[in-house]
Amino acid sequence: VRSSAQFNKTATVAVTVPANAQAIAGSYTDTLTITIQGR
């Protein structure tokens, strides 16, 4: 919650996926969609 508008704001987003012993070795990709909506 902000009391005023902030422009050109930069933030770091990090995603950590825990190790999975059942996963097959290789490269994996996925798509992450982030939606920012004003109120």
N, CA, C and O atoms as a GROMACS GRO file, in nm:
protein
  156
    1VAL      N    1   0.086  -0.119   0.000
    1VAL     CA    2   0.000   0.000   0.000
    1VAL      C    3   0.089   0.123   0.000
    1VAL      O    4   0.181   0.134   0.081
    2ARG      N    5   0.060   0.216  -0.092
    2ARG     CA    6   0.140   0.339  -0.101
    2ARG      C    7   0.047   0.460  -0.091
    2ARG      O    8  -0.069   0.454  -0.132
    3SER      N    9   0.099   0.568  -0.037
    3SER     CA   10   0.019   0.690  -0.027
    3SER      C   11   0.031   0.774  -0.154
    3SER      O   12  -0.049   0.864  -0.175
    4SER      N   13   0.132   0.745  -0.238
    4SER     CA   14   0.150   0.820  -0.363
    4SER      C   15   0.205   0.727  -0.471
    4SER      O   16   0.256   0.619  -0.441
    5ALA      N   17   0.196   0.771  -0.596
    5ALA     CA   18   0.243   0.691  -0.710
    5ALA      C   19   0.395   0.684  -0.711
    5ALA      O   20   0.463   0.779  -0.672
    6GLN      N   21   0.447   0.570  -0.756
    6GLN     CA   22   0.592   0.554  -0.773
    6GLN      C   23   0.616   0.505  -0.915
    6GLN      O   24   0.561   0.403  -0.956
    7PHE      N   25   0.697   0.578  -0.990
    7PHE     CA   26   0.725   0.544  -1.129
    7PHE      C   27   0.866   0.492  -1.141
    7PHE      O   28   0.953   0.523  -1.060
    8ASN      N   29   0.889   0.411  -1.246
    8ASN     CA   30   1.021   0.351  -1.271
    8ASN      C   31   1.071   0.272  -1.150
    8ASN      O   32   1.190   0.272  -1.122
    9LYS      N   33   0.981   0.207  -1.081
    9LYS     CA   34   1.017   0.125  -0.965
    9LYS      C   35   1.070  -0.009  -1.015
    9LYS      O   36   1.010  -0.071  -1.103
   10THR      N   37   1.181  -0.053  -0.961
   10THR     CA   38   1.241  -0.181  -0.998
   10THR      C   39   1.243  -0.272  -0.877
   10THR      O   40   1.277  -0.229  -0.766
   11ALA      N   41   1.207  -0.397  -0.897
   11ALA     CA   42   1.210  -0.495  -0.789
   11ALA      C   43   1.267  -0.626  -0.842
   11ALA      O   44   1.252  -0.657  -0.961
   12THR      N   45   1.331  -0.702  -0.756
   12THR     CA   46   1.387  -0.831  -0.792
   12THR      C   47   1.288  -0.941  -0.753
   12THR      O   48   1.235  -0.942  -0.643
   13VAL      N   49   1.265  -1.033  -0.846
   13VAL     CA   50   1.179  -1.146  -0.819
   13VAL      C   51   1.264  -1.272  -0.830
   13VAL      O   52   1.332  -1.293  -0.930
   14ALA      N   53   1.261  -1.356  -0.726
   14ALA     CA   54   1.338  -1.480  -0.727
   14ALA      C   55   1.244  -1.596  -0.701
   14ALA      O   56   1.157  -1.590  -0.614
   15VAL      N   57   1.264  -1.704  -0.776
   15VAL     CA   58   1.185  -1.826  -0.758
   15VAL      C   59   1.281  -1.939  -0.727
   15VAL      O   60   1.376  -1.962  -0.802
   16THR      N   61   1.257  -2.010  -0.619
   16THR     CA   62   1.340  -2.123  -0.581
   16THR      C   63   1.256  -2.250  -0.589
   16THR      O   64   1.150  -2.260  -0.529
   17VAL      N   65   1.306  -2.347  -0.664
   17VAL     CA   66   1.237  -2.475  -0.679
   17VAL      C   67   1.317  -2.578  -0.601
   17VAL      O   68   1.436  -2.598  -0.627
   18PRO      N   69   1.253  -2.644  -0.505
   18PRO     CA   70   1.327  -2.743  -0.426
   18PRO      C   71   1.373  -2.862  -0.511
   18PRO      O   72   1.311  -2.895  -0.612
   19ALA      N   73   1.481  -2.925  -0.469
   19ALA     CA   74   1.534  -3.042  -0.540
   19ALA      C   75   1.431  -3.155  -0.538
   19ALA      O   76   1.357  -3.171  -0.441
   20ASN      N   77   1.428  -3.233  -0.646
   20ASN     CA   78   1.335  -3.345  -0.656
   20ASN      C   79   1.414  -3.467  -0.702
   20ASN      O   80   1.458  -3.474  -0.817
   21ALA      N   81   1.432  -3.563  -0.613
   21ALA     CA   82   1.511  -3.683  -0.645
   21ALA      C   83   1.445  -3.767  -0.754
   21ALA      O   84   1.512  -3.849  -0.817
   22GLN      N   85   1.316  -3.748  -0.778
   22GLN     CA   86   1.244  -3.827  -0.879
   22GLN      C   87   1.254  -3.765  -1.020
   22GLN      O   88   1.217  -3.829  -1.118
   23ALA      N   89   1.304  -3.641  -1.029
   23ALA     CA   90   1.311  -3.574  -1.159
   23ALA      C   91   1.420  -3.636  -1.246
   23ALA      O   92   1.526  -3.676  -1.196
   24ILE      N   93   1.394  -3.645  -1.374
   24ILE     CA   94   1.491  -3.696  -1.470
   24ILE      C   95   1.588  -3.582  -1.505
   24ILE      O   96   1.546  -3.468  -1.523
   25ALA      N   97   1.716  -3.615  -1.514
   25ALA     CA   98   1.817  -3.513  -1.546
   25ALA      C   99   1.787  -3.449  -1.680
   25ALA      O  100   1.742  -3.515  -1.773
   26GLY      N  101   1.813  -3.318  -1.689
   26GLY     CA  102   1.791  -3.247  -1.814
   26GLY      C  103   1.762  -3.101  -1.786
   26GLY      O  104   1.769  -3.054  -1.672
   27SER      N  105   1.728  -3.031  -1.892
   27SER     CA  106   1.693  -2.889  -1.880
   27SER      C  107   1.543  -2.875  -1.883
   27SER      O  108   1.474  -2.939  -1.962
   28TYR      N  109   1.492  -2.789  -1.796
   28TYR     CA  110   1.349  -2.766  -1.788
   28TYR      C  111   1.321  -2.618  -1.806
   28TYR      O  112   1.399  -2.533  -1.764
   29THR      N  113   1.209  -2.586  -1.869
   29THR     CA  114   1.167  -2.448  -1.883
   29THR      C  115   1.020  -2.436  -1.846
   29THR      O  116   0.945  -2.533  -1.851
   30ASP      N  117   0.980  -2.317  -1.809
   30ASP     CA  118   0.841  -2.289  -1.777
   30ASP      C  119   0.818  -2.141  -1.798
   30ASP      O  120   0.913  -2.065  -1.818
   31THR      N  121   0.694  -2.100  -1.794
   31THR     CA  122   0.660  -1.959  -1.813
   31THR      C  123   0.596  -1.907  -1.685
   31THR      O  124   0.503  -1.968  -1.631
   32LEU      N  125   0.645  -1.794  -1.637
   32LEU     CA  126   0.590  -1.729  -1.519
   32LEU      C  127   0.525  -1.600  -1.564
   32LEU      O  128   0.592  -1.515  -1.624
   33THR      N  129   0.397  -1.583  -1.536
   33THR     CA  130   0.325  -1.462  -1.573
   33THR      C  131   0.293  -1.383  -1.447
   33THR      O  132   0.231  -1.435  -1.354
   34ILE      N  133   0.336  -1.258  -1.443
   34ILE     CA  134   0.310  -1.170  -1.329
   34ILE      C  135   0.220  -1.057  -1.378
   34ILE      O  136   0.252  -0.989  -1.475
   35THR      N  137   0.109  -1.038  -1.311
   35THR     CA  138   0.016  -0.932  -1.346
   35THR      C  139   0.015  -0.828  -1.235
   35THR      O  140  -0.006  -0.862  -1.118
   36ILE      N  141   0.038  -0.703  -1.270
   36ILE     CA  142   0.032  -0.593  -1.174
   36ILE      C  143  -0.087  -0.507  -1.210
   36ILE      O  144  -0.101  -0.459  -1.322
   37GLN      N  145  -0.173  -0.488  -1.112
   37GLN     CA  146  -0.298  -0.416  -1.137
   37GLN      C  147  -0.312  -0.304  -1.036
   37GLN      O  148  -0.296  -0.324  -0.916
   38GLY      N  149  -0.343  -0.186  -1.087
   38GLY     CA  150  -0.366  -0.071  -1.000
   38GLY      C  151  -0.504  -0.079  -0.935
   38GLY      O  152  -0.595  -0.144  -0.986
   39ARG      N  153  -0.516  -0.012  -0.823
   39ARG     CA  154  -0.646  -0.010  -0.756
   39ARG      C  155  -0.706   0.127  -0.762
   39ARG      O  156  -0.816   0.149  -0.712
   0.00000   0.00000   0.00000
